[in-house]
Amino acid sequence: MATFQSGFENGFGETDLYEDIAPSFFYGIKQRDKDKRAQALEQIYKTVEIWASRKNEEVAKKLFVEHLPTMLRLSVECPLEDVRTAFTRIVTMLKESGVKVPNVIHPAPSSFSRERLNMSILTFLQNTFVSGVSQLEETSSAIFVEAFINQLRVPRLIQLLGYHPKYLQCFLRTHNFLMRGDGPLPYPDRHYIAIMAASRHRCSYLVSMQEKEFLEQNGDPTWLLGLNHIPTKLRNLLTLNKLLAHQPWHVRADTYKNLLVGPDSFSLGELAHAIVIMTHYHVLASFALGCGVNPEIDTPQGNCYEDVSQIPAFCYQGNPALGVIGSPSDSEVTDSDIVFSPASSSPAYVINKTEKFFDTTCVMTNGVETSSCSLMKTLDSVKDINFDPELETKEAMDREFHESRSVSDLDFKQPTSPLLTPQDLMKYLIDPKYGHEDIESNSALKDGEYSWEDHAFPLIDRLYSDIGYLLDEKFTLAYTLTYNKVGGQEDVNTQGFRRAIWNYIQAIKGIRHDDYNYREVNLVLDKHFKTYIRMVACFPEQITQFDFLGRIDSLRLEFSEKIHINMIVLEARLQAELLYAFRALMKYMKQ
């Protein structure tokens, strides 16, 4: 920062000046000590003030392009109040100096929150993040601050997980170990593998974040031009990535042959690391799309110079986390049947459509039983069902498993239209039309044949030390975490509800638990709920605001409860992918 001032004073050339300051301009505020942050913030203010006085010079213009979006983000989305206040002051000073400052398109972490439709964007932000930090458990505040100090941001996906601080702590332990801890893969490779994985579900939100991290880890910028520019070793992962993302049951021992043999081969440890990264980002894409995570403020999709009231005109197609913005000509297809997301429609339209959905799915008020009350009764009745696998006939168990997976009564069918994909994601994809297709019930993998506890967990931890324990901790917490409430109803034993979600998602992915009574799935989960969580697990790129607000709102769930549901879906799907991946790898190792 001081270099910038002395640069003007000493007449440094514009190119030298720009390159000298750009990489570390904001590093001074990554301090736990408030006094040290205050010194850094004051220095930043003075430096930006000089930029503003020279706003018409090319070097200043370049620096504003580089840093103004970050300043805007820090003014509204930093967990440290002193930093937030300081950058609000800087943004105000710039506006008064005649510098054109962009507007925040989506201040809220998610476009799918019902509250967003009834409040101004600023009010929603204050209620859910800025003041919400102190309203959540204190650990959320500490986690947000730690994330900011480490990354200079609290990613919006992390903000949403902050509704469940115990899980967030566990999640970050695994995530940080996987992407930043000791491990066999080089850091740039980790982030590029994450880019390839998130691209399978067209999740621009995650791809753009990982592109940034890839460059910050000194990754080769030419790799971001597309798959033709990456090493053969990474390109060899593409088929495995495709299978794991959409039809993991097709991963076979011979899938690994070209990955483990030859001059561009992986070691077993490197391959285990790569598999966990790919599956981790497949399910993070499901979560981000399932929750309608908005673009980060300092990305091109997160800010604009137009009037914020004109945001619906941008028309995100399908989901804000997809990042498909503008005209269809910017994408791989121009199918006239593709429907614009209700997320880009007017708030009144979405509310009216959602309320109409409630009229046909939910009975409530004036003494009439609510759906959440009905669920409580169902959960109580499920506890009374006697189920002993030893006493059940194979035919009966097969029938119940098949019926739990049936899509005949769901209100969402297999997509037939081509998926709208931004051109900047097409460069990371092979076989873009390849997607989920249901596995036959009789081909399911029974946990007695290959389970997480007895088989996958020990193998993963042997090949990539410590990650097995971190994953196991996360699975257990996601499966058992409860607040003993559903949709405003207190003192609810939610075990049957959580178990039905977990086992239904794994059943869709072809994993069968013979000690579970699959009749519970259709007793506990109605068709609208099953439709939504199936979409999150298999077709997250198809989810819209209406799916989030309407399909699972017959229970009148709070926003944080929907986040919790998506967490369970995330972990159930992750475990299923890992089971198939490491079962095939174990077979290969035994050959």
Buried (B, 14 or more C-beta within 10 A) or exposed (E): BEBBBEBBEEEBEBEEBBEBBEEEBBEBBBBEEEEEBBEBBEBBBEBBBBBBEEBEEEBBBBBBEEBBBBBBBBBBBBBBEEBBEBBBEBBEBBEEBEBEBBBBBBBBBBBBBBEBBEBEBBBBBBBBBBEBBEEBBEEBBBBBBBBBBEBBBBBBBBBBBBBBBEBBBBBBBBBBBBBBEEBBBEBBBBBBBBBBBBBBBBBBBBBBBBBBBBBEBEBBEEBBEEBEEBEEBBBBBBBBBBBBBBBBBBBBBEBBEBBBEEEEBBEBBBBBBBBBBBBBBBBBBBBBBBBBBBBBBBBEBBBBEEEBEEBBEBBBBBBBBBBBBEEBEBBBEEEEEBEBBBBBBEEEBBBEBBEEBBEEBBBBEEEEEBBBBBBBEBBEEBEEEEBEEEEBEEEEBBBBBBBBBEBEEBEBEEBEEBBBBBEBBBBBBBEBEBBBEBBEBEEBBEBEEBBBEEBBBBBBBEBBBBBBBBBBBBBEBBBEBBEEBBBBBEEBBBBBBBBBBBBBBBBBBBBBBBEBBBBBBBBBBBBBBBBBBBBBBBBBBBBBBBBBBBBBBBBBBBBEBBBBBBBBBBBBBBBBBBBBBBBBBBBBBEE
